[in-house]
Amino acid sequence: MNLASHTTNAGEQHKILIVDDDPLALELLEFTLTRFGYTVQTASDGQSALDRIRWFSPRFIISDVEMPGMSGIELCKAVRRRPSTQYIYFILLTSNSDPESVVEGLDAGADDYLSKPFRHEELRLRLEGGKRLVMLEGRDMMIFSLAKLAESRDQDTGKHLERMREYSRAIATELMQWGKYEKTIDAQYVELLYLTSPLHDIGKVGIPDAVLLKPGKLTPEEFEIMKRHTIIGGETLMASSQVHPEASFLTMALDIALKHHEKWDGSGYPFGLKHEEIPLCARIVALADVYDALTTKRVYKPAFSHDVACDIIRQSSGQHFDPEIVTAFFNIEQQIQDIQAELDDVQGNVAIVEFSTPPVAIPTSPLAC
């Protein structure tokens, strides 16, 4: 698997249930949606549709409104009443497009309304919009689950994930104000960075406890093992993106997990990338992650003061860190301190270490690697 320059496949076969009492309309719609790349099941009435939902688990339902027995609107209400672990996007088809009928359908819980006759290209585009909405739900659930998996291996990180995602968002928001980044960073980019940055160390699930939880400096051999967490994280997220190629957010998550230990001067790992070869999101997370590792107590070190951490970061500008990211960090230094104070794990019970001459080297230990 080539992780240095990864790509994702387009499209996924989302499952659609079509409900219509007209056999010809049902067959034509099934053919069209299959050609669009969807996995399709059909039902000729509302009750049959409810039975199929139990074992087919569709993400979309396209139902005619006017059917004998249970109408499409009644089916929609029944679907919304069902307990479900995932949202079903519901489209009603009708030859009656008067405002009262539309309002009734939307009030029943339908997401979209399409009048007959309709162009198949219009239906395709409506479904694309539905896929984006469904993906938002799946995105947040997947990110949370993966982040908790990573967190489960580190028993001493406390609110690390919360703090570093806040630091990352604050730095990205500052950079968004700079003209250089106006076409790169927008509000959506900032939000995506906030959501995916907790996945930066997901690869640590594959590191042995003897190395990951060692309360001291790693040997050269142990450090080589620890460095593997970037590759393991990249492979994990690459596998997820292949199963869910529509999940474009995994591209940023993969970049962060794989490349947040690359360094501006090319001395980092796993690929020795330098300067803009390193994705911007990874460069931001690198600084946020190190600042939090420095300012919190870990099994291998006491907490360094904010001033000591800042001196280390300042001296590492142009070597470990992108100088512009460092500048952005110091532009919002008070905001960074406020976040650190608000999300401090032990609120004043941590021994803060000061140095007359701060150490330049960033600790090479399990939770800072």
C-alpha positions in Angstrom: 0.0 0.0 0.0 1.5 3.3 -1.1 0.8 5.8 1.7 3.1 8.5 0.6 0.7 9.7 -2.1 -2.7 8.1 -1.4 -5.9 8.4 -3.4 -9.5 7.4 -2.7 -11.9 5.7 -5.1 -15.1 7.6 -6.1 -18.6 6.5 -5.3 -20.0 3.8 -3.1 -23.0 1.5 -3.7 -25.5 3.0 -1.3 -28.6 0.9 -0.8 -31.9 2.1 -2.0 -35.4 0.7 -1.5 -37.9 1.6 -4.2 -41.6 1.3 -3.4 -44.3 1.6 -6.2 -47.4 -0.4 -7.1 -46.7 0.2 -10.8 -44.5 -2.8 -12.0 -43.3 -0.9 -15.1 -42.4 2.2 -13.1 -40.6 0.0 -10.5 -38.6 -1.9 -13.1 -37.6 1.3 -15.0 -36.5 3.0 -11.8 -34.6 0.0 -10.6 -32.7 -0.2 -13.9 -31.8 3.5 -13.8 -30.6 3.5 -10.2 -28.6 0.3 -10.7 -26.9 2.1 -13.7 -26.1 5.0 -11.4 -24.2 2.5 -9.1 -26.7 2.0 -6.3 -27.7 -1.4 -4.8 -31.4 -1.6 -5.2 -34.3 -3.6 -3.7 -38.0 -3.1 -4.6 -41.4 -3.4 -3.0 -44.8 -3.1 -4.5 -46.6 -1.7 -1.4 -45.9 -0.1 2.0 -46.1 -3.2 4.2 -43.7 -5.1 1.9 -41.4 -2.2 2.1 -41.4 -2.3 6.0 -40.6 -6.0 5.8 -37.7 -5.4 3.5 -36.2 -2.6 5.6 -35.7 -5.2 8.4 -33.1 -7.2 6.4 -32.0 -4.8 3.6 -31.2 -1.7 5.8 -31.4 0.9 3.1 -30.0 4.4 3.4 -32.5 5.8 0.9 -36.2 5.1 0.2 -37.9 6.3 -2.9 -41.6 5.8 -2.6 -44.6 6.6 -4.7 -47.3 8.5 -2.7 -50.4 7.1 -4.3 -50.5 3.4 -3.4 -53.4 1.1 -2.3 -53.4 0.2 1.4 -50.5 2.0 3.0 -49.7 5.3 1.1 -46.2 6.6 0.6 -46.9 9.3 3.3 -48.1 6.6 5.8 -45.0 4.6 5.0 -42.8 7.6 5.7 -44.4 8.1 9.0 -43.9 4.4 9.9 -40.2 4.6 8.9 -39.7 7.6 11.1 -41.4 5.8 14.1 -39.0 2.9 13.8 -36.0 2.8 16.2 -32.9 3.0 14.0 -29.2 3.4 14.4 -28.9 5.3 11.1 -30.9 7.9 9.3 -32.9 6.9 6.2 -33.2 9.6 3.5 -36.8 9.5 2.2 -37.9 10.8 -1.2 -41.6 10.9 -2.2 -42.7 10.6 -5.8 -46.1 12.0 -6.8 -48.1 13.2 -9.8 -49.9 15.6 -7.4 -47.5 18.5 -6.7 -50.0 20.9 -5.1 -48.6 22.8 -2.0 -50.9 21.0 0.4 -49.7 17.5 -0.7 -46.0 18.7 -0.5 -46.5 20.1 3.0 -48.2 16.8 4.1 -45.3 14.8 2.9 -42.7 16.9 4.5 -44.6 17.0 7.7 -44.6 13.2 7.7 -40.8 13.3 7.7 -39.9 13.1 4.0 -36.6 14.7 3.0 -37.4 15.5 -0.6 -40.4 15.6 -3.0 -40.1 14.8 -6.7 -43.0 15.3 -9.1 -43.8 12.9 -11.9 -42.8 12.8 -14.6 -39.2 13.6 -13.6 -35.9 13.5 -15.4 -33.6 10.7 -14.2 -30.7 13.2 -14.1 -32.7 15.3 -11.6 -33.2 12.2 -9.4 -29.5 11.5 -9.5 -28.7 15.0 -8.3 -31.3 14.8 -5.6 -29.7 11.6 -4.4 -26.3 13.1 -4.5 -27.6 15.8 -2.1 -29.0 13.1 0.1 -25.7 11.3 0.2 -24.0 14.4 1.5 -26.5 14.6 4.4 -26.3 10.9 5.2 -22.5 11.2 5.1 -22.4 13.9 7.7 -24.1 11.5 10.2 -21.7 8.7 9.4 -18.7 11.0 9.5 -19.2 12.2 13.1 -19.9 8.7 14.4 -16.9 7.2 12.6 -14.5 9.9 13.8 -15.7 9.6 17.4 -15.4 5.8 17.4 -11.9 5.8 15.9 -10.7 8.6 18.3 -12.0 6.7 21.3 -10.2 3.6 20.0 -6.9 5.5 19.9 -7.5 7.1 23.3 -8.1 3.7 24.9 -4.4 2.7 24.6 -3.1 5.8 26.4 -4.0 5.8 30.1 -2.2 9.1 30.9 -3.4 11.5 28.3 -6.5 13.0 30.1 -8.0 15.7 28.0 -5.2 15.6 25.4 -7.5 15.1 22.5 -9.8 17.9 23.5 -7.0 20.4 24.0 -5.1 19.6 20.9 -8.2 19.8 18.7 -9.0 23.2 20.2 -5.4 24.4 19.7 -5.5 23.1 16.1 -8.8 24.9 15.4 -7.5 28.2 17.0 -4.3 28.1 14.9 -6.3 27.3 11.7 -8.8 30.1 12.4 -5.9 32.6 12.8 -4.3 31.4 9.5 -7.7 31.8 7.8 -7.4 35.6 8.2 -4.1 35.6 6.2 -4.4 36.4 2.5 -2.0 33.6 1.7 -4.5 31.0 2.9 -7.8 32.5 1.8 -8.2 29.9 -0.9 -7.0 27.1 1.3 -8.6 27.5 4.7 -12.3 28.3 5.1 -14.8 27.6 7.9 -15.4 24.1 6.6 -11.6 23.3 6.6 -11.4 24.5 10.2 -14.3 22.4 11.3 -12.9 19.3 9.5 -9.6 19.9 11.1 -11.3 20.1 14.5 -13.2 16.8 13.8 -10.3 14.8 12.4 -7.3 16.0 14.5 -8.1 13.6 17.4 -7.2 10.7 15.0 -3.6 11.8 14.8 -2.3 9.0 17.0 -4.8 6.2 16.1 -1.8 4.1 14.9 -0.7 3.7 18.6 -3.3 0.9 18.9 -0.7 -1.2 17.1 2.2 -0.4 19.4 3.1 -2.9 22.2 2.4 -1.7 25.7 6.1 -2.2 26.7 7.0 0.6 24.3 3.9 2.8 24.3 3.6 3.0 28.1 7.3 2.9 29.0 7.9 5.5 31.8 11.2 6.8 30.4 13.3 7.5 27.4 13.0 5.0 24.5 15.9 3.0 23.3 16.8 3.5 19.6 15.2 0.1 18.9 12.0 1.1 20.8 11.9 4.4 19.0 11.9 2.7 15.7 8.9 0.6 16.9 7.1 3.7 18.1 7.6 5.5 14.7 5.6 2.7 13.2 2.4 4.3 14.7 2.2 6.7 11.8 2.3 3.9 9.2 -0.2 1.9 11.2 -2.5 4.9 11.5 -2.2 5.6 7.8 -3.0 2.0 6.9 -6.0 2.0 9.2 -7.5 5.1 7.7 -6.6 4.0 4.2 -8.5 0.8 4.8 -11.5 2.8 6.1 -11.4 5.0 3.1 -11.5 2.0 0.7 -14.5 0.6 2.5 -16.1 4.1 2.6 -14.7 5.9 -0.5 -17.4 8.6 -0.3 -16.0 9.6 3.1 -13.8 12.5 1.8 -13.1 13.6 5.4 -10.8 10.6 5.8 -8.4 12.2 3.4 -7.5 14.9 6.0 -7.6 12.3 8.8 -5.1 10.1 6.9 -2.8 13.1 6.1 -2.7 14.0 9.8 -2.2 10.5 11.2 0.5 9.7 8.6 2.4 12.9 8.5 2.1 14.9 11.7 5.6 13.7 12.7 7.2 15.1 9.5 9.4 18.1 10.2 9.7 21.4 8.3 13.5 20.8 7.6 12.9 17.2 6.4 14.3 15.4 9.4 10.9 13.9 10.5 9.3 10.6 9.7 8.0 8.4 8.2 8.9 9.8 4.7 11.3 12.7 5.5 9.0 15.2 3.8 9.8 18.9 4.1 8.2 22.3 3.7 5.0 22.3 1.7 5.4 18.6 0.9 3.9 18.2 4.4 0.1 18.8 4.3 -1.0 22.0 6.0 -3.3 20.1 8.3 -0.4 17.9 9.5 1.8 20.9 10.1 -0.8 22.6 12.3 -1.5 19.4 14.3 2.2 18.9 14.8 2.6 22.1 16.7 -0.7 21.7 18.7 0.3 18.1 19.6 3.8 19.0 20.8 2.6 22.1 22.8 0.2 19.9 24.7 2.8 17.2 25.3 5.1 19.8 26.7 2.6 21.5 29.0 1.1 18.5 30.6 2.3 15.9 33.0 3.1 12.5 31.5 4.4 9.2 32.9 7.9 10.2 31.6 8.0 13.9 32.4 6.5 16.7 34.6 4.5 19.5 33.0 6.6 22.3 31.5 5.4 25.8 32.0 3.8 27.7 29.1 6.9 29.9 28.8 9.2 27.0 28.6 7.0 25.3 26.0 7.0 28.5 24.0 10.7 28.8 24.1 11.1 25.3 22.8 8.6 26.0 20.0 10.3 29.3 19.1 13.7 27.6 18.9 12.2 24.8 16.8 10.7 27.2 14.2 12.1 26.5 10.7 13.4 23.1 12.0 10.6 21.1 13.5 7.8 23.5 12.7 6.6 25.6 9.8 7.6 29.2 10.7 4.2 30.5 9.6 2.4 28.1 11.9 4.7 29.3 14.7 3.9 32.9 14.0 0.1 32.1 14.0 0.6 30.3 17.3 2.2 33.3 19.0 -0.4 35.7 17.4 -3.0 33.9 19.5 -0.8 33.0 22.5 -3.4 34.3 25.0 -6.1 32.2 23.4 -3.9 29.1 23.6 -3.3 29.8 27.3 -7.0 30.2 27.9 -7.7 26.8 26.3 -5.0 25.2 28.3 -6.3 26.6 31.6 -9.9 25.7 30.8 -9.2 22.1 29.8 -6.4 21.4 32.3 -6.6 17.8 33.6 -5.8 18.5 37.3 -6.4 22.2 37.7 -3.4 23.3 39.7 -2.2 19.9 41.0 0.5 19.5 38.3 4.1 20.3 39.1 5.2 23.0 36.6 8.8 22.8 35.7 10.8 26.0 34.8 14.2 26.1 33.3 16.6 29.1 33.3 17.8 27.8 29.9 15.0 25.8 28.3 15.8 22.5 26.7 15.8 22.7 22.9 15.1 19.0 22.3 11.5 17.9 22.4 11.2 14.8 24.6 11.4 11.5 22.6 9.0 9.4 24.7 5.9 7.4 24.0 3.3 10.1 24.1 5.4 12.8 22.3 6.5 10.5 19.5 
